[in-house]
Amino acid sequence: MKDQDITLVTAETLRNEILRHLKLSIGKDPSHASLYDWRMSLSLALRDRVVEPWFASTRKTYEGKHKRVYYLSMEFLIGRLIEDVTINLDVEEIAVQAMADLGQDYYKVVVDEPDAALGNGGLGRLAACFMDSLATLAIPAYGYGIRYEHGLFEQHFEGGQQTESAEGWLAQRHAWEFERPEVTYNIHFGGYVSEENGKSNWNPAETVLASAYDTPIVGWKGQWANTLRLWAAKPVKLFDLESFNRGDYIGANAPERLARTISRVLYPDDTTQDGKELRLKQEYFFTSASIKDLLRRFLAEGNKIEDLHEHVAIQLNDTHPAIAGPELVRLLIDKHDFNIDDAIEMARKCLGYTNHTLLPEALERWPEDLFARILPRHHRIIQMIQDRHLSATGSDIRIIEHGNVKMGELAFIIAHSVNGVSALHSELVKETVFADLHKAYPSRILNQTNGITPRRWLYSCNPALRNLITDTIGSGWAADLERLQNLNAHLDDTGFLQAYAAAKTTNKVRLAKWLKDRNDVTLDTSAMFDVQIKRIHEYKRQHLNILETIALWNEIRDNPTANWTPRVKIFGGKAAPGYVLAKSIIRLINDVAATINNDPVTKHLLQVVYPENYNVSMAEVLIPASDLSEQISTAGKEASGTGNMKLSLNGSPTIGTLDGANVEIRDHVGHENFFLFGLTAAEAQEKRTEHGYSRRAIEASPRLSRVLGQIGAGVFSNGDHHRYSDILHNLYEHDYFLVSCDFDEYFAKQREVDAVYLDVNRWTRMAAANTAGMGWFSADRTIRSYADQIWDAKSVT
């Protein structure tokens, strides 16, 4: 699509396209159309506008034989797409007017769109940001993942406890995708390997089909569009009529049940043997389909297989797609007559691996007997990869060890590049989880600090601040976020600061209305909105936050007439279904909320809010309204974080540790605009060598001792002394994540936050300085760095 095609769109032409789809695609007339009908018609009309740049981008890539990037990820947390597309096509105002002309509220239509349940948290949202930036920068790319029917889960609270139910986002038609029934691949499992005429042959026991569904991802100003291709599992044999006719109705549907199970749920509980098997099958399923698909595309263009690395860059987003290495080696050997050494070398030239964790337990490993049973050919290939690694390096680091296949080690060894996702994380990767492999391959680890797309995470979700920035420094910053540094010249301008504060108030009022409508909660919008939104995990230390909340409650009750800063503590996030302690933390937060929010002495000064089922759409309301960003993970455990970037970009100063990207955020926004506390990564490591450190820290802290005593006494659990014994035992006896050791400094730093917040001008200046300093954290910058340092990929424009 040419530039003028987009600018020629008018409210009238878009309105006519919406009506055409309402009639011909949905089969309704306006007088009988529901909100769903209007949303689908608008979505299809907008999708039409994306198809031309999508086709044009594909043609340019083919004609120029440009290198493609293939981004393999178990998650793509893309959120709602109506807003994304209208913003990137620059037709938001036109869409608002077109819907108004049709008697519809555009914003009601937008919120009717369900979030695509294709991810959990930061990993999936990062992948979505990267897809946006790849399209904005016109770098040819495919994202590959799974088209989950039910995603992770829909979170609910019953008696304060998390419960899980299936997400139903595909109960309605997904307007943005194109089904590709002609693009299917056989994906095999199990069986055995035989040797014939010097060649290995895999004789599988099970086969399912991977069927493609494409969603175009359009970049800024609609100049380029790439493809998100998701795989759905389908049976090779749709229906066993013979079994049905024998009366075996359940057995007749068995093939379909087996196949659909693979693409039904994100991260099935792998605490059982069946769960482990399903998760391994999922990972191989989408990875194998993706590798086969990119090879088909590459060869269809008339390329020679020996030149694969010159046209293909494959990025593994965490260890989930690490089987891509052995799968590519398998296909090169078994289908294209490579020898094992050349196949491994070719795979290595194509593959890059992004590490997202410093937690050894988060680096996937599979029981060797399970792996060999499900993927016998790959088991042999991994042994060969391991043998050559050991021989070439003299290292004693093995991929298969102690009855496990270690996917982190596999990904490291089979990739030409291994990157961490923040400066601190990348250095710690060298020193901790991959220290020995770093010695064997000293130039392999690089750093690529994460970034976020400013189009969704400021321009779209925060129109009040967007308009102020544009009025102050002009347009263009959404595609060149470094221009935000021009706001620094206005940080002492009273008029600018007042306008900045007014934008924040607008967002807080919007959030307050949203919570009132959703949870029947009434918020004081003059209070500080203190936000911690992320996956619930011990190392992220939501329990440190709620323990400090209890301590603050105690202080207010002890001295209710003091000059307290009113606060609303807002939590958001899900715990993995099998993560018992994390779910106890969720229940504690909700129990504490029930107590504090009903205390007549303190409820006007302190509230705790935990809206259920945190997702992208909720984040788009919470983040612009946040006053304080909680980034309080144990130093040395958070790889990067991107929520910290989104909150800071939207004018939320951070209280945090020197962990992950916090280190770089603090450097960019200014140390004076960041509330730092806590042990450093090195100090944390040293503290763990001290015997009894947690119990001593608790006993030395009257505040913390009092809080834990209240929890143990059942103050927040209707007198149940045992409800939180797991949390208390962990804090007293283990506390690996050093909540007790950081508590007093965290509490003191929060009181410093209180004092600064009461100084409106100083606080607003800090908030604005955060926005001004965040230009470096654009995903556009991150993708340019990947393209230059890892992929050797170029922008087509």
N, C-alpha and C positions, 0 to 999 in steps of 0.2 A: 504494500500500500504506500502510495506517495504521501508526502507531508500534507499536500493540499486536500487529499481525500479526507483526512481527519478534520482539518479546519472547516471543511465544507459541511460537516454534520451540523444540522440544526435541530432545534427542539421539534420542529414540524416533521423533518425526515425521520428522526428517531421515533417519534410518536407513531408515524405510519408503519414503521418496521415492527414496532411492538404490537400494533393492531393486526398486522398481517400474521405474525406468529400466534397471536391469541386465537385467530380464526383457523389457520391452516396447520399449525403445529400442536396446539392445545385443544382445538375443537370447541371453542366457547365464543359466545358473543359477549360484548362488554356488560350488558345488563345482568348476566348470570355468572360473571367471572368472580372467583374467590381471590383472596390474597395470594394463595399459591399460584393460581393461574396468571395473575399479573407478574409475580416474581419470575416464573418460568418464561413468560413472554419477553420481559425485559432482559433476562439473562441470555436468551437465545438471540435477541436483537444485538446485544453487545458482543456475543460470541461471533456473530457474523462479521463484526468490525475487526475482529482479531484474525480471522481466517486469511485475509489477503496478506498482511505482513508475515503471517506464519508460512504461507506458501512461498512468498517471495524470499524469505530467509532460507528456506529449504533449497530453493532453486539456486540461490547464490552459493550456498555451501557445496552443492553438487557441481555446479559449473566451475567453481574455483578450486575444487578438490581440497577444500580447507580442512585442517585438522579439527576433529571433534573431541570434546570432553564428555566423558560418560561418568556421571556421578551416581554411585551405587549407595543407597541408604535404605535401612529398614523403615525410616520415618520421613515423611514430608508433611509437616504441620502447616498446611497452606491457609487454613482459616477460610473465612468467607471470601468469595471472589468478585462479587458485584462491585464492591468498593475498590478493590485492587485494580480491576479492569477500567473502571471509569476514571480513576486517578491517572493510570498509566496512559490511557488514550486521551486524557485531558478533555473529558466530556462530562465531568461530574455535574456542573451547573446545567448543562443541556439535558442530562438525564433527570435532574430534579424538576426542571421546567416541563419536560415531556410527560412525566408522570402526573404532575399537577394539572396539565391540560387534559389528562384523562381522568381527572377526579381522584387521583391516588397520591398518597403520601410516600415519596421516595424512601424516606428513612424507615417507615414501617415495613416497606417491601424489603429493604436491606436486612433488617434484623430477623426477618422470617427465614432467611437462608440458613440452613444448618451448617455448623462447622464440619468440614471434612475430617472424619475421625481417622486420620492417617499418621498420628504421632502421639507422643507423650509430653515432651518438654523441649528443652534446649537443643537437643540433637536434631529433632525434626524441624524446629523453627529455624535453626541455622541452615538446614538443607533448603528450606523454602526461601530464605533470604538470599542464599547463593544462587538459586534458580532465577530470582528477580534480577540480581546483579549480572549474571551471565547474559541474560537477555538485554539488559540495559547497555552493556558494553559490547553487544553484538559478537559474542564469542559462541560459535556453534556448539550446542550442548544438548544432551539428553539426560534427564533425571530418570533413574530406574528404581522402582520399589514395588510394594504389594498393594493391591486394591482391597484393603480390609473391609469386610462387610460390617464389622462391629467395632473396629478400632480397639483402643485400650479397654476402657469401660466408662460408663456414666456413674459418677460419684454421687452418693446421697448420704445423709446423716440420719441415723435412727438412734435416739438416745445419746447423741453425741458421737456415736461410732460410725466409721465409714462402712458403707455397704456398696456393692458393685452390681450394676446391671448392664446389659448389652446396649451399646450406642446404636441408634437406629437411623443414622444419617442417610443410608441407602434405601430406607423404606419408601422414600420418594425418588423420583428420577433425578439423577445428577446432571444438571443442564450443561455443564462445561466440557464433558468428555465426549470423545468419539470412540465408539466400539470398533475394533479392528478384527472381525472374525477371521479374516484371511491371514492374520499374523498369529500363528500358534506354534508352539514347540513341545515336543515330547520330553518330559522330565522324568528321569528314572530313579528308582530307589531299590536297594537290596540286591539280592541275587548273588552271583559269584563271578570271578574272573577266570577265564580259561586261556590257555596259550596254544596258538595255532600258527605254524610257519613263522615262528619267531615274533609274532605279534600277540599282544594282549587283547582279549575281547571281553567286554563287560556284558554279562548276561543278566539283565535286571529281573527282579521279581514283580515290581510294581511300576506303573507308568501313569502319570497324570498329564493333562494338557495345561500349558501356560498360555492364556489368551490375553491379548493386549488391549488396553484402553488408554487413549491419548488425550491429554489436556494441554492445550497451547498455553504457554507462559509468555505473556507479552511484556516487553520492557518499557522504560520511560519514553513517553511521547510516541509510543507505538512504532518505533523504528525497526524493531527486530523482535522475533518471537521464537522461542525454543519449545521443546516438547518434554512434558512429564509423562513417561510411559509407565503405567502400573499394570501388574500382572494379576489376573484372577485365575484360580485353579479350577479346572473343569475335568470331568471324567472322560476318558477315551471312549468308553462305552456308556452312553447316556442312561440306558435302562435295560435291565436284564429281563426280557419278556418271558424267557423260559422259566425263570424262578417265579415270576409273577403268576404264570399260568399253573404252576404247581401249588399255589397258595402261599408261597413264601414272599409276602408283600414287603417285609422289611429287607430281606436279602436282595430283592429286586432293585432296591434303591441304594444298596451298599456302595457301588462305585461312585455315585454322586456324593454321598455323605463323606466318603474318604477324601475326595478331591476338595470339596467345599471347606472341609475342616482346615485345610492348609492356609486358605486366605480368609479365614473367618475372623480371627482375633489377633491383635498385636500383643506380642510377648505373652504367650500362654504360660501359666504357672509351671515352671520347670523344676519344682521340688519333687515331682514324681517322675518315674521312668517314662511313662507315656508322655508327660509334658516335655521332657527333654527331647524325646524322639520327634515330637511334633515341631518343636522350635528348630531343631537341626534341619528337618525337612523344609520348613519355611525358608530358612536362610539359603539352602541349596537351591530350592525351587526358583526364587526370584533371581538369584545370582546366575544360575545356569541359563535361564531364559534370556537374561540380559547379555551374557557373553555370546550366546548363539546369535542373538539379534544383531549385535554390533558386528560380528564376523560376517553375517549374511549381507549387511548393508555395505561393509567395506569391500567385499568381493564383488557385489553387484555393480560397483562403480568401475570394475575392470582393474582393480589394484592387484599387485602381487602380494601374496601372504608374507613374503620375506620383508616387505616394507610396512608391516602393520604398525610398528611403533612410530612411524613418521606421520601417520594419519589418525592414530587413536591414543588418547590418554584416559586411563581408567582411575578414578579416585574412590578409595574405599572409605566410607564414612563410618569409622569405628571398626570393630572386629566382626560385626555381623556378616558382611560380605567377604570375609577373608578367604572363603573357599573359592573365590574367583580365581586366585592364583593357580591352584591345582586343576580347576576346571579348564582354564585356558591352556595349561600345559597338556591336559588330557586331550583336548580337541586338536591341538597342534600335532600331537603324536599319533593319535588314533585316526584322525580324519585327514590330516595334511602331511603325514609322513615325515615330520620333524624327528630328529633324535632327541633324547632326553635333555642333553646339555643345551642344545640350541633352543629347545622349547622353553626351558627355564630362563635362559637369557632373554628371549623375546618377551616372555611374560613380565620379567623384571623391568624391562625397558618401558613397558606400558603402564605398570601399576604404581600408584602412590597410596600411602596409608596414612590416614589422620587418626592420631590417638587422642582420646577424649578423657582419659582417666589416669589417676595415680593410685587408684585402689586396686591392688593385685587381684582381689576377688571379682572385680568388674571386668577383667580380661578373660574373655570366655575360654572355657576348656570343656572338652567333651570326653566322657569315658571312652577309652579306646575300643572296648568291645562293642559299644553302641555305634561308634563312628564306623568301625570296620564292617558292621552288619548293614548299615544304611548306605554307606558309600565305599564299597570294597575297592573299587578302582582308585579312588582318590586316596585311600589309606596307603596303598602301595606307592602312589606318586609322591605323597608327603614323605614317606620313608626315603625315596630317592632324592628329594629336595634336601632333606636333612643330611643324608650321607655326603652330598656335594658341599653343603655348607660346612660340615665338620672338617672335611678334607681340605677345603680352600682356606679356612681361617685358623684351624688348630683350636678352635673354641670347643668348650664342653657343654655349651648351651644347646639343648635338644628341643625339638618341636614335640616329639612323643616321649613322655617321661612319666614314670610312676603310674602307668595305666591311664594316662590322660593325653589327649591331643590338645595342645595349647595354641589357641588361635592368635593370640597376640604375638607370640614368637613366630608363627607361620607368616602373619602379615608383615612383620618386620623383615624377615629373611627374604620373602618373595618380592618385595617392593624396592624400587630404586630410591625412593624418598619416603621418609617417615617424618611427619610434622606434628609438633605440639600446637596448642591453640592459644597460648599466651606466652610472653617472654619467660615468666617464672616457671610455668608448666613445662616448657620445652627444656629448660635447664634441669628441672627435677626429673624429667623423663630420662635424661642422660645419667643422672646420679642414682636413680632408684629402680623403677620397674624394668628398665632396659639397660642397666649399667654395663653388664657384661657384653651385650650385643653392641652397645655403643663402642666398646673397646675393639670389637671385631670389625665393625664398620664405622669408623670414626667420622666420616663425612656424610653419613646417611640422614641424621636427624637435623631437621630445619625447624624454624619457627614461622608460623603463620597466625598471628593474632586474629581472633575472630572479629567479625563485624556484623552490623545489622543494616537492613535496608531502610534508608530514611524516608522512602516513599510511604511505606505502611506505618512505620514507627514514629513518625512525626507529621509528615505532610497530610496523611489520610486520617490518622486517629486523633489528631490534635489541631483542628482547624483554627481555634482561637490563637494558639501560639504560632501556627503557620502564617496566619495573616499578619501578625505583629512582626515576625521576622522579615517577611517580604516587604512590608511597609518600611522597615528600618534599613535593610541592606540590599533590597532589590530581589528579583527572581534569579533562578539559576542554581540556588544552593541545594535543591533536592537531587540534582545530578552531580554536584560538586560540593560535598558537605564541608570541605575545608573552608568554604566561604563564611561559615559560621563564626570564624575568628574575627570577622569584621564587627561582630556585636561587642567585642571588647571595648571599642571606642565609645560605647553608649552605657557602660556599666555604672557611670557616675551621673548619668542623666536622670533627674528625678522623674521627668515625664515618661521616659522609657520604663523605668522601674515600676511606676504606678500602672502602666499598661501591662507590664509583665505579670504583676500581682493580680490584675483584673482577669487576665487570661487563665491564671491558675484557679481563681475563684470560680470562673465559668465552668471549668472542668470538675471542680469539687461539687458544685451544685448539680451537675449532670450525674456524677457518681451517686450523690445522695438520693436523687430521684430514682435512679436505677435500683439502688438497694431498698428503697422504700417500696417500690413496685414489686420487687422480686422477693424480698425477705421481710417486708413490713418492719424495717429498721429505720429509725429516725436519727440522723446524724447532725451534729453541730458543725457546720461547714467552716466556722472560724477556728475549730480545733486543728491540731496537727494531724494529718493523715499519714500514719506510720505504716509502711507497706513491706511485707515479706511474701513474695509470690514465687514459688519454685517447688519442684518435686520434694516430697517429704522424705528426709533422709537424716540420719544421725549427724553426718559430717556437715550438713547445711545448718544444723543447730537451731531448728525452730524451737526446741525445748529451752535453749538459752534465752530466746526472746520471751517465751511465756513465763519462765522463771523470773525474769526481770520485771515482767508485767505484774506478777503477784507481789514482788518486792515493792514496786511503786504503789500498788494498791494499799499495801500495809502502811507505807509512809504517809499517804494521803489520809488514811483513816486515823493515823496517830496525830496528825496535825492538819485537819481539814480546812483551816482558815488561812493557811500559807498561800503564797503567790504561785500556785501551780499552773503549769502550762497544760491546757486541755489537750488530750490525745485520743485518737481513734486508732487502735491497733488492728490492722487488716491483714489477715492471712489468706493464702490461696495455694492449693496444690493437692496432688493425689499421692497416696502411698501404694506401692506395689501390693497386690492382694495377699501375698504370702509374707510380707514384711511386718512381723508382729510388733516389734518395738515402735516402728514408725506409726503404725495404726494406734498404738497406745498414746503417742504424742498428739495425734489428731484428737483423740477423745479427751485428753487433758486440756487442750486448747478450748474445746467446746464446753467442757465442764467449768473451766475457769471463766469463760465468757458468760455462762448462765449465772454464775455467782456475782461477778463484778457488775454486769449490766443491770442487775436487779438490786444493787446496793444503793439505797437512797442517799447515803452519805457521799458516795464517790461517782455515781453514774453520770453526773454532769461534767465530770473532769476526766473520766477514763471509761472507754468502751472497747470491747473486743468483738470483732466481726470476722466470720469465716464463711463466706458464701461457698456453697458446694459446687463441684464440677468445674473447676478452673480450666479455662481453655483460651484460645487466641482471642475470641470475641470479648471475653471478660477482661483479658489483659488490655485490650484497646480502650476500655473504659477506666480501669484502675490506674494504669501507668500515667496518663496525662494528669490525673487528679492527685497523684502521690506528692507529699511534701518531703518525706524522708524515705530513703532506700536502704533496706536492711540487707547487707551482704556480709554475713557474720560467720561464714564457714571457717572451720579450723584451718589455719594457715598451712599450705602445702597439700591440701586435699581437693580444692576446686580447680579443675583444669583451666577454665577461663570464666565462664558465665557470659550470657548475653542479656539477661534480664537487667543486670547492673548497667549495661550500656543504654538500654531503652529508657530506664528510669532516669539516669543522669542526663541523657539527651533531652528529655522532657522537663528538666528543671527540678530534679529531686536529688539534693545532696545526699551523699552516701555516708552511713555509719558502717564501718567495715574493717576487716583485717587485711593484712598484706598478703592476699591470696588471689590466685588467678589473674584475671585482667584488672582487678582492683588496683594492682600496682601501677599499671600503665594509665588507668583512668585518673588516678591521683596525680600522676605526673602531668597529665594533659590539662586537667581542670584547675590545677593549683593545689598545693598541700593545704593551704588555708581554707579551701572550699571542700574539704573532706574530713570527716570525723573518724580518726584512726584510733584503734585500740587493739590490744591482744598480743599474744606471743607471735613471733615470726616463725617461719617454717623450721628454721634451724633450732630456735628455742623450743618449739613444740617437740621436735625429735629428741632433744636433750631432756626435756621434762619427763618424757615417757620412761627414761632410764632410772628415774628416782622411785624408790619403793614407797608405796602408799601415798603418792602425790595427791590423788583426788580426795581421799579422806582428810588429809592435812589441810587442803585448801578449803574444804567445807567447814571444818572445825575452826579455821582461822577467820571465817566470814560469818558474823552474827546474822547478817541479812539472809544469806543463802541458807544457813542452818535453820533459820525460822521458816523460810519458804518450804524447805524440804520436810520440816516437821509438820507443817500444815497439810501438805499433800499426804503424808503418812497417816495423819490423824483423821483423814477423810473430810476435811473442810470443804473440798470441792467435789466430793463423791458421796454425799448423803451419809456420811459416817462410815463408808466402806473403807476399812484400813488397808485392804489388800489390792484395791483396784490398780494402783500404780506401783506395786512392789517391783515390777520389772524395771521401770525407769529409775526408781530409787536405788535398787541393787546395782544397776549399771553405773550410776553416778558415783556411788560410794566405793565400789570395788574395782571398776574397770575405767570408765570415762576416757576411753581411747581418744575421743575427740575434744577433750580438755574443756568441757563446759565449766567445771568447777574452778579451774585455774584462771579462766578469762572473765569469770562472772563479775567480780568487784570492779575491775577496770571498765567493763562494759556498762555497768550501772552508773559509774561516775561519768563516763562519756555521755550517756543519755541525759544526765542532768546538765551537762554543758550544752547539749542540743536544746534542752528546754530553755536555757537562758538566751541562746542566740535566736531562737524562734520568736521570743517576745520582742526582739529588736527587729521590727518589720523591714526596715530599709536594709539592714545588714543581711537578713535572711534572704530577701528577694535578690540582693546582689549576688549572694552565693549561688542561688538557684540559677540565675541568668548566666553566671560564670560557668556553671556546669554545661549549660546548653552551648555556650560559645566555645568550650574546649573540646567538644566531642566530635569534631569533624573527622579526625583520624580514624574513628571507629565505624566508618561506613563499610558495608560489605563490598562496595565497589573497589575500595582500596585493597581489601583482602583478596578479592578475585584477581585483580591485576597482579598481585604478588604471586598467587598460585600460578597464574598463566605464564608469568615470566620465569619463575624459579623452579617450578615442578612440571608443568604441562607442556611448556614450549608451544603455547597456543596463542593465536593472534586474533585481534578484533577484525572482523570482515569490513567494517566501515572505518 
